[in-house]
Amino acid sequence: MIGLIALITAVLGFIFACIPGALIVGWVLLPIAFILAIVSLFLKDKAKWMGITALITSVVGTIVGFIVFTAVVANSFDSAFGSGDTRVVEPSSGGAAEGGSESNASGDAGTRESPYPIGSVIESKDWRVVINSVTLAATDAVVGASPINEAPAAGSEYILVNYSATYLGDDANGQMPAFVSVEYVTADGNTVNAFDKLIVAPDPIDTTGTLYKGATATGNEVFEVPSATAGQGVLAVRAGMLGDKVFVATK
């Protein structure tokens, strides 16, 4: 019985930990589930699988909650709090950013109305971010990537954003790519976050692994966006928590 209660509590805590506005509920439920799961494992003549599952779910939920919290904190900074030192190098006609034109993120370029092209190098003091590709109408690939992935809501589709985050800072302990933020902004101006829905991306980017100076993480993030205007949206990118927000086209 305790194992079942632990499992239900862990699942609920995991779900709430994925919802930015309900993080605190997840943080309350997950420790309770963890303790109950431990207790259930020491009960004699009781099945252990529910306790083990609850234990794993509570640990994974805590990690996910930390990632969501980090993203919420990063996104809460208004552009006025940007460091002002974000630099952007647009790709040359050959497609590579090397040798392209450099501009400061505070100018007209990089706005929603005039986004930077895909492949632009967005660089702050601590991070370098490159949007490598945007795959529209990627629903089939996303749904097939994991059994837990549900079909998008009616009128919506999944898109894949592949990007690279390189740590440039001098922190001897390194930093996680979770400090980099990539969001999708619809044509109507609504922000879609990768954490809005629990979806496992094919070849996902590892945002929790620690990177040391010069190391790069590359992978995909999934966004559920309106199908009718999927290609009209833009990506809002911050190269670190204090980086200026700049916009990148989706095609």
Long-range contacts (C-beta under 8 A, 24 or more apart in sequence): 2-36, 2-39, 2-40, 2-43, 2-46, 2-51, 3-36, 3-37, 3-40, 3-43, 3-46, 3-47, 3-48, 3-49, 3-50, 3-51, 3-54, 4-50, 5-36, 6-33, 6-36, 6-37, 6-39, 6-40, 6-50, 6-51, 6-54, 6-55, 6-58, 7-33, 7-37, 7-50, 7-51, 7-53, 7-54, 7-57, 9-33, 9-36, 9-54, 10-34, 10-37, 10-53, 10-54, 10-55, 10-57, 10-58, 10-61, 11-57, 13-57, 13-58, 13-61, 14-57, 14-58, 14-60, 14-61, 14-64, 15-198, 17-61, 17-62, 17-64, 17-65, 17-68, 18-64, 18-65, 18-68, 18-195, 18-198, 19-68, 20-68, 20-71, 20-72, 20-193, 20-195, 23-65, 23-68, 23-69, 23-72, 26-61, 26-65, 27-65, 30-58, 30-61, 30-62, 30-65, 31-58, 33-57, 33-58, 33-61, 34-58, 34-59, 34-62, 63-208, 67-178, 67-195, 67-207, 67-208, 68-195, 70-176, 70-178, 70-179, 71-178, 71-181, 71-193, 71-195, 73-241, 74-178, 74-179, 74-181, 74-238, 74-241, 75-181, 75-183, 75-193, 77-241, 77-242, 79-244, 79-245, 81-242, 82-238, 82-242, 82-243, 82-244, 82-245, 83-124, 83-125, 83-240, 83-242, 83-243, 83-244, 84-244, 85-124, 85-125, 86-122, 86-123, 86-124, 86-239, 86-243, 86-244, 86-246, 87-122, 87-123, 87-124, 88-116, 88-120, 88-121, 88-122, 88-123, 88-246, 89-120, 89-121, 89-123, 90-116, 90-117, 90-119, 90-120, 91-117, 91-118, 91-119, 91-120, 95-119, 97-121, 97-130, 105-244, 105-245, 105-246, 106-244, 110-246, 110-247, 110-248, 111-247, 112-185, 112-189, 112-234, 112-247, 115-234, 115-235, 115-247, 115-248, 115-249, 116-246, 116-247, 116-248, 116-249, 117-248, 117-249, 118-248, 118-249, 118-250, 118-251, 120-248, 122-237, 122-239, 122-243, 122-246, 122-248, 123-168, 123-239, 124-168, 124-239, 124-240, 124-242, 124-243, 124-244, 125-168, 125-169, 125-240, 126-167, 126-168, 126-169, 126-175, 126-179, 126-239, 126-240, 127-165, 127-166, 127-167, 127-168, 127-169, 127-179, 127-180, 127-239, 127-240, 127-243, 128-164, 128-165, 128-166, 128-168, 128-239, 129-163, 129-164, 129-165, 129-166, 129-180, 129-182, 129-237, 129-239, 130-163, 130-164, 131-161, 131-162, 131-163, 131-182, 131-235, 131-237, 131-248, 132-162, 132-163, 132-164, 132-218, 133-160, 133-161, 133-162, 134-159, 134-160, 134-161, 134-162, 134-235, 134-250, 134-251, 135-159, 135-160, 135-161, 135-162, 136-230, 136-231, 136-250, 136-251, 137-227, 137-230, 138-222, 141-202, 142-199, 142-201, 142-202, 142-222, 144-202, 145-200, 145-201, 145-202, 146-199, 146-200, 148-198, 148-200, 149-199, 149-200, 150-199, 152-224, 153-224, 155-226, 155-227, 155-228, 156-224, 156-225, 156-226, 156-227, 157-224, 157-225, 157-226, 157-227, 157-230, 158-199, 158-222, 158-223, 158-224, 158-225, 159-184, 159-222, 159-223, 159-225, 159-230, 159-250, 160-201, 160-202, 160-220, 160-221, 160-222, 161-220, 161-221, 161-222, 161-223, 161-235, 162-203, 162-218, 162-219, 162-220, 163-205, 163-218, 163-219, 163-221, 163-237, 164-216, 164-217, 164-218, 165-205, 165-211, 165-216, 165-217, 165-218, 166-211, 166-214, 166-215, 166-216, 167-211, 167-212, 167-213, 167-214, 167-215, 167-216, 168-213, 168-214, 169-213, 170-213, 173-210, 174-210, 174-211, 174-212, 174-213, 174-215, 175-210, 175-211, 176-207, 176-208, 176-209, 176-210, 176-211, 177-205, 177-206, 177-207, 177-209, 177-211, 177-217, 178-207, 178-208, 179-240, 179-241, 180-207, 180-237, 180-238, 180-239, 180-240, 181-236, 181-237, 181-238, 181-241, 182-221, 182-235, 182-236, 182-237, 183-235, 183-236, 183-237, 184-223, 184-225, 184-233, 184-234, 184-235, 184-236, 184-250, 185-233, 185-234, 185-235, 185-236, 185-247, 186-225, 186-226, 186-229, 186-232, 186-233, 187-226, 187-229, 187-232, 187-233, 188-229, 191-236, 192-223, 192-224, 192-225, 192-233, 193-223, 194-221, 194-222, 194-223, 196-224, 197-222, 197-224, 199-224
